[in-house]
């Protein structure tokens, strides 16, 4: 929309992440929906990956046409994966409705138990409770339902996503969250906080890395556009907080449809622009 296609657009988007994301993370942490072991694994994997991605963006993808084609491929895969997963579930609509009803029953039961504990002077139960964190696996409960992922798998996925996110300028969270939901089958209500925290930490490193590389590429715009990034970030700060606060009231399938539609539309527009020249 703004015609901003230099490598510095990736650095500017990382700056937006640094300014905007903390408000959303604060809200998730306050509501007890942060899976901290998952968060630290995401940070450990994406941090080195995003630095590699930043170098690749500046060194090998300075041409905006090539960058748009790369971005389109990434977004089209993620958006297509989400939509395909939703269409498969729609074929078993009765089972999906039962699953949604079961989740609501779990939420109501959790609130009743937490209310009883609070009335008796005890601390209320958090929505997320970590059961196990080791080199082999991460296990946690969300409203009483148990979820388990392999630690090595999360680290490997985070590294790959970090490289892609570093190239594209999104820090990895926007790619990581759909993978957690569609591939690892984790609830969308618990992965957002981990993905956002990983994005914030890696984006901070990416902004510093892009700024440090800028003097070595004087003929190319590499450093972030600070006024633009800060202005977008201030708006994003309010949006992140409101989004984190409202997310639990929106059915997960609606969030997935919206995310899939946005990613697919953006990818299609990139492909159209590439072939138009």
PyMOL commands that set and color helices and strands:
alter all, ss='L'
color gray80, all
select helices_A, chain A and resi 8-30+36-60+64-91+93-119+151-168+173-182+188-214+226-249+252-276
alter helices_A, ss='H'
color red, helices_A
select strands_A, chain A and resi 128-133+137-142+145-150
alter strands_A, ss='S'
color yellow, strands_A
deselect
rebuild
show_as cartoon
